[in-house]
Amino acid sequence: MSTGKFGDYGGQYVPEALMPAVEELTDAYERYVLENEDGFMEDFRERLRDFGGRPTPLQRADNLSERYGYDVYLKREDLVHGGAHKLNNALGQVLLAKYMGKERIIAETGAGQHGTATAMACAYLDMPCEIYMGRTDVNRQRPNVYRMRIHDAEVNPVDIGSGTLKEAINETMRDWATNVEDTHYVIGSVVGPHPFPEMVREFQSVISEETREQAQEKLGGLPEAVVACAGGGSNTMGAFHHFVEDEEVDLYAVEAGGSSLTVDAEEGYAPHSASLSTGTEGVLHGARTKLLQTEEGQIVESHSVSAGLDYAGVGPELSYLVDEGRVTPANVGDDEALRAFHRLSRTEGIIPALESSHAVAYLEDLESEGPVVVNVSGRGDKDLDTVIEESEKRGIEEAPDMEVYL
Ligand SMILES: *Cc1c(COP(=O)(O)O)cnc(C)c1O
């Protein structure tokens, strides 16, 4: 059995009650995913194609290329069914649970993106689905709650603490520990105890597998750099994986710089979520990794204008690749992300997710001799309310002038 260690990072820091669950899952992951037992991987790929709409295009962004003086290519994960890369993983895990003979799926969600992707995959594969979501998040994300309900998922509001992602994760872990026999817990990023970081990366690595092939075809070789945003890091590891061995390809993980890179240790608050750039080593959600914490080891509350990047930790493999010098951490603030959101919408006809806008924004800082691939992890229709409000509040110049319509 693989150990799930990336240097010092990773591992299985879980309560005794969860050990049987992670061991059973590790065994199933090795058999079905790594050894392709019962043709699991062919089945997965066919469903990614027919249900998920893969492969997604690698598209040259003509106007951005002109702006930056090097070729910019966009990996269009915004075109995956559901509007983001999240389905790649949700579909893989729900299908794996079916192969394992599980009869019930649970998951947690913060902003609702992962919950929606899981609910969608469960409806498609006819699996009962329950999503845990903090009460505060339920109240501020009503359309996403409705979306999950449309797909016939139960949404369980969590009334503990601040009623956000952290509490929802704890409740889902508790449910899993009590219902190990018939239940699979779908984690939404390359985080959590082994085998999740490796398994989610395998499901998401279809992104770099396609990109590599498409680059050979379109550029006649490898790109100079690949840029992706990092919350937990699943689109990031997915976009990087098949390039990690190609030392000549630079890999940039762009985190949310929020409003500044400071930490208010006394208040336990950081106005950013740049765990790769500023975090320290600790254990969060079952794995050792880089995270935002006080000197006493309390997890600090993070912030980003984009809900999907707002997480105090990051996947252990990314932490390791940063320490090894293979991945360069970068960060982009809220305002720059909003500007990039409008820039891509205006000049290329693509509305990016606010998460993806961080990756797009990094092009403003990046100098390159050759072609650069940016992973557009999702589409931004879900972010319009936030963008309208925040662009006006911050006086973002690139935003459309709406005054005559008031
Ligand atoms: C959830 C989400 C992210 C952040 O998650 P990662 O695991 O870091 O990829 C990025 N982009 C979009 C569109 C998302 O929905």
The ligand as an SDF file (V2000), in Angstrom:
LIG
                    3D

 15 15  0  0  0  0  0  0  0  0999 V2000
  -13.4140   25.2620   -6.3220 C   0  0  0  0  0  0  0  0  0  0  0  0
  -12.7850   25.9940   -7.4020 C   0  0  0  0  0  0  0  0  0  0  0  0
  -11.4150   26.3140   -7.3950 C   0  0  0  0  0  0  0  0  0  0  0  0
  -10.5130   26.0280   -6.2170 C   0  0  0  0  0  0  0  0  0  0  0  0
  -10.3530   24.6730   -5.9400 O   0  0  0  0  0  0  0  0  0  0  0  0
   -8.9760   23.9380   -6.2650 P   0  0  0  0  0  0  0  0  0  0  0  0
   -9.0980   22.6410   -5.5530 O   0  0  0  0  0  0  0  0  0  0  0  0
   -7.8840   24.7870   -5.7500 O   0  0  0  0  0  0  0  0  0  0  0  0
   -8.9120   23.7710   -7.7270 O   0  0  0  0  0  0  0  0  0  0  0  0
  -10.8770   26.9540   -8.5020 C   0  0  0  0  0  0  0  0  0  0  0  0
  -11.6410   27.2970   -9.5520 N   0  0  0  0  0  0  0  0  0  0  0  0
  -12.9620   27.0190   -9.6010 C   0  0  0  0  0  0  0  0  0  0  0  0
  -13.7300   27.4270  -10.7970 C   0  0  0  0  0  0  0  0  0  0  0  0
  -13.5830   26.3650   -8.5350 C   0  0  0  0  0  0  0  0  0  0  0  0
  -14.8960   26.1100   -8.5890 O   0  0  0  0  0  0  0  0  0  0  0  0
  1  2  1  0
  2  3  1  0
  2 14  2  0
  3  4  1  0
  3 10  2  0
  4  5  1  0
  5  6  1  0
  6  7  2  0
  6  8  1  0
  6  9  1  0
 10 11  1  0
 11 12  2  0
 12 13  1  0
 12 14  1  0
 14 15  1  0
M  END
$$$$
